[in-house]
Amino acid sequence: MPNLDSTRDVLYALSDLWFRLKNLLEVNFGIHDAVLHFAAGVILQFVFVLLLGLRLSSVRPWMAVCVIQCLNEASDLYWSGLKEGPISESVLDTALTLFFPSVLLIIAKSRSVISGGRRASAG
């Protein structure tokens, strides 16, 4: 059985590292939090599409982005608590992160339905 203390220490260290990296991007490079959320959602969606070998019309990359975003917000709440704002900020961050991946998923799904799930033939 795994040692819960060492697992907790690893999770703590990863969460701390993630929080510091985000603050570095926001503070040192002047990247606004909303821009980070927009960009991260799309980048993660494409990374998961490529890594998992799936189509953009698959819901699994979108779900992976959603899970990562929920973990991100859990980390934010752990490190910042409600000092930086109400829980509604977490909801807004999640909406920002999932907006463009949702749009891309809807477009890809609708194109798949229109084409009958077939790729267009060349020529």
VOBA-1610 file (N, C-alpha, C; in pm, whole numbers, padded with zeros to 5 digits, always signed):
BEGIN
Met+00084-00118+00000Met+00000+00000+00000Met+00089+00125+00000Pro+00056+00222-00087Pro+00142+00341-00095Pro+00138+00424+00032Asn+00247+00491+00058Asn+00257+00578+00173Asn+00180+00707+00144Leu+00075+00732+00221Leu-00010+00849+00197Leu+00065+00980+00221Asp+00156+00979+00317Asp+00232+01101+00343Asp+00319+01138+00225Ser+00386+01040+00163Ser+00472+01072+00049Ser+00387+01111-00073Thr+00272+01048-00091Thr+00182+01086-00201Thr+00133+01228-00181Arg+00097+01261-00059Arg+00051+01396-00027Arg+00163+01497-00051Asp+00286+01461-00015Asp+00400+01550-00037Asp+00424+01575-00186Val+00411+01470-00267Val+00428+01485-00411Val+00319+01575-00468Leu+00195+01552-00429Leu+00084+01635-00477Leu+00102+01780-00434Tyr+00147+01799-00312Tyr+00174+01934-00261Tyr+00282+02002-00345Ala+00390+01930-00372Ala+00502+01987-00449Ala+00457+02020-00592Leu+00381+01931-00655Leu+00332+01958-00791Leu+00238+02078-00794Ser+00151+02085-00696Ser+00058+02197-00688Ser+00133+02329-00667Asp+00233+02326-00582Asp+00314+02445-00556Asp+00389+02487-00682Leu+00448+02391-00752Leu+00521+02420-00875Leu+00427+02481-00980Trp+00309+02424-00997Trp+00210+02474-01093Trp+00170+02617-01060Phe+00143+02643-00933Phe+00101+02777-00888Phe+00211+02879-00915Arg+00336+02843-00886Arg+00449+02934-00908Arg+00470+02962-01057Leu+00455+02859-01141Leu+00470+02876-01285Leu+00365+02973-01340Lys+00241+02956-01296Lys+00135+03046-01342Lys+00162+03189-01297Asn+00206+03206-01174Asn+00237+03341-01125Asn+00354+03401-01202Leu+00452+03320-01238Leu+00566+03367-01317Leu+00517+03422-01451Leu+00430+03348-01517Leu+00377+03394-01647Leu+00295+03521-01633Glu+00214+03527-01528Glu+00128+03644-01509Glu+00208+03767-01470Val+00296+03753-01372Val+00366+03868-01316Val+00487+03910-01401Asn+00576+03816-01432Asn+00700+03851-01502Asn+00679+03881-01650Phe+00583+03815-01712Phe+00562+03836-01855Phe+00438+03919-01884Gly+00365+03955-01781Gly+00249+04041-01797Gly+00133+03978-01873Ile+00126+03845-01870Ile+00017+03777-01940Ile-00104+03773-01848His-00213+03830-01894His-00335+03837-01814His-00392+03697-01792Asp-00449+03677-01676Asp-00506+03548-01638Asp-00607+03496-01740Ala-00692+03584-01792Ala-00793+03542-01889Ala-00728+03490-02017Val-00621+03555-02061Val-00550+03512-02181Val-00487+03375-02158Leu-00431+03354-02040Leu-00374+03224-02008Leu-00480+03114-02016His-00598+03143-01965His-00705+03042-01968His-00752+03013-02110Phe-00771+03118-02190Phe-00810+03097-02331Phe-00706+03013-02403Ala-00579+03053-02392Ala-00472+02985-02464Ala-00453+02841-02414Ala-00454+02825-02284Ala-00431+02692-02226Ala-00537+02592-02272Gly-00662+02636-02278Gly-00769+02546-02320Gly-00747+02492-02460Val-00716+02580-02554Val-00697+02539-02694Val-00570+02456-02708Ile-00461+02502-02647Ile-00335+02429-02657Ile-00349+02288-02600Leu-00410+02278-02483Leu-00429+02146-02421Leu-00517+02055-02508Gln-00621+02112-02567Gln-00709+02031-02650Gln-00631+01971-02768Phe-00550+02053-02834Phe-00472+02002-02947Phe-00364+01905-02902Val-00304+01929-02787Val-00204+01835-02733Val-00268+01699-02709Phe-00386+01698-02649Phe-00454+01570-02623Phe-00500+01503-02752Val-00543+01581-02851Val-00580+01523-02980Val-00459+01452-03041Leu-00343+01519-03037Leu-00222+01461-03095Leu-00171+01342-03014Leu-00166+01357-02881Leu-00114+01250-02796Leu-00200+01124-02799Leu-00331+01144-02800Leu-00422+01029-02796Leu-00457+00978-02935Gly-00413+01048-03039Gly-00441+01006-03175Gly-00589+01010-03209Leu-00658+01109-03155Leu-00801+01121-03177Leu-00832+01235-03271Arg-00955+01241-03316Arg-01001+01354-03397Arg-01047+01464-03304Leu-01049+01585-03357Leu-01098+01699-03282Leu-01245+01682-03246Ser-01318+01602-03322Ser-01460+01579-03296Ser-01483+01481-03181Ser-01377+01421-03129Ser-01391+01332-03013Ser-01407+01417-02886Val-01494+01372-02800Val-01518+01447-02676Val-01407+01424-02572Arg-01327+01319-02590Arg-01225+01286-02490Arg-01119+01395-02470Pro-01065+01458-02575Pro-00970+01568-02550Pro-01036+01684-02475Trp-01162+01713-02508Trp-01234+01820-02437Trp-01248+01783-02289Met-01281+01658-02264Met-01295+01613-02124Met-01162+01621-02050Ala-01053+01590-02117Ala-00921+01599-02054Ala-00890+01744-02017Val-00924+01838-02106Val-00906+01980-02075Val-00989+02017-01953Cys-01110+01968-01948Cys-01200+01997-01835Cys-01142+01945-01704Val-01088+01824-01705Val-01028+01767-01584Val-00907+01849-01540Ile-00821+01883-01636Ile-00702+01964-01603Ile-00745+02098-01545Gln-00847+02159-01604Gln-00895+02288-01554Gln-00951+02276-01413Cys-01024+02171-01386Cys-01078+02151-01250Cys-00965+02133-01149Leu-00861+02059-01188Leu-00744+02044-01100Leu-00674+02178-01080Asn-00667+02258-01186Asn-00607+02391-01177Asn-00684+02477-01078Glu-00815+02476-01088Glu-00895+02559-00996Glu-00887+02507-00853Ala-00879+02376-00836Ala-00861+02320-00702Ala-00728+02369-00643Ser-00625+02372-00726Ser-00494+02422-00682Ser-00504+02570-00646Asp-00572+02647-00732Asp-00589+02791-00702Asp-00660+02812-00570Leu-00766+02739-00549Leu-00842+02754-00424Leu-00759+02711-00303Tyr-00677+02608-00322Tyr-00593+02562-00212Tyr-00490+02669-00175Trp-00424+02726-00277Trp-00316+02822-00251Trp-00367+02961-00218Ser-00476+03003-00282Ser-00524+03139-00263Ser-00644+03146-00171Gly-00714+03037-00159Gly-00838+03038-00083Gly-00934+03136-00147Leu-01008+03204-00066Leu-01101+03304-00118Leu-01043+03445-00106Lys-00910+03453-00080Lys-00846+03584-00065Lys-00850+03663-00195Glu-00834+03593-00309Glu-00825+03663-00437Glu-00961+03685-00501Gly-01065+03639-00440Gly-01198+03660-00498Gly-01290+03546-00465Pro-01416+03566-00494Pro-01514+03463-00462Pro-01501+03342-00554Ile-01573+03239-00522Ile-01571+03115-00599Ile-01614+03141-00743Ser-01689+03249-00766Ser-01733+03281-00902Ser-01615+03305-00996Glu-01499+03342-00943Glu-01380+03357-01028Glu-01336+03222-01082Ser-01350+03118-01002Ser-01317+02984-01050Ser-01411+02941-01161Val-01538+02977-01146Val-01637+02945-01249Val-01604+03021-01377Leu-01568+03148-01364Leu-01531+03228-01481Leu-01406+03172-01548Asp-01305+03138-01469Asp-01182+03080-01525Asp-01213+02952-01602Thr-01301+02869-01548Thr-01338+02744-01613Thr-01412+02773-01744Ala-01501+02870-01742Ala-01574+02907-01864Ala-01476+02959-01971Leu-01379+03041-01930Leu-01280+03094-02025Leu-01196+02981-02084Thr-01156+02887-02000Thr-01072+02777-02046Thr-01146+02686-02143Leu-01273+02661-02117Leu-01348+02565-02197Leu-01421+02628-02316Phe-01422+02761-02326Phe-01498+02826-02432Phe-01453+02784-02572Phe-01327+02812-02607Phe-01280+02780-02742Phe-01271+02629-02768Pro-01227+02548-02670Pro-01234+02404-02694Pro-01378+02356-02721Ser-01475+02417-02656Ser-01615+02381-02680Ser-01657+02421-02821Val-01617+02541-02862Val-01650+02588-02998Val-01585+02495-03101Leu-01459+02462-03082Leu-01390+02372-03175Leu-01455+02234-03179Leu-01496+02183-03064Leu-01562+02053-03058Leu-01696+02057-03132Ile-01773+02161-03111Ile-01904+02175-03177Ile-01886+02185-03328Ile-01790+02265-03374Ile-01765+02279-03517Ile-01720+02145-03575Ala-01628+02078-03507Ala-01578+01950-03557Ala-01689+01845-03561Lys-01771+01843-03457Lys-01883+01747-03454Lys-01983+01777-03565Ser-02015+01905-03587Ser-02113+01940-03689Ser-02058+01909-03828Arg-01930+01930-03851Arg-01869+01895-03980Arg-01871+01745-04001Ser-01850+01671-03892Ser-01852+01524-03899Ser-01992+01475-03934Val-02094+01537-03877Val-02233+01498-03905Val-02269+01534-04048Ile-02228+01653-04092Ile-02261+01698-04228Ile-02196+01607-04333Ser-02069+01569-04307Ser-01998+01485-04404Ser-02028+01337-04385Gly-02111+01305-04290Gly-02144+01165-04264Gly-02031+01089-04198Gly-01942+01164-04132Gly-01831+01100-04062Gly-01719+01058-04156Arg-01729+01090-04285Arg-01627+01051-04383Arg-01534+01169-04410Arg-01411+01138-04437Arg-01318+01241-04479Arg-01343+01273-04625Ala-01326+01399-04659Ala-01344+01439-04798Ala-01231+01377-04882Ser-01267+01324-04997Ser-01164+01262-05082Ser-01095+01370-05165Ala-00968+01350-05183Ala-00889+01445-05262Ala-00911+01420-05409Gly-00915+01527-05486Gly-00920+01513-05631Gly-01055+01532-05681
//
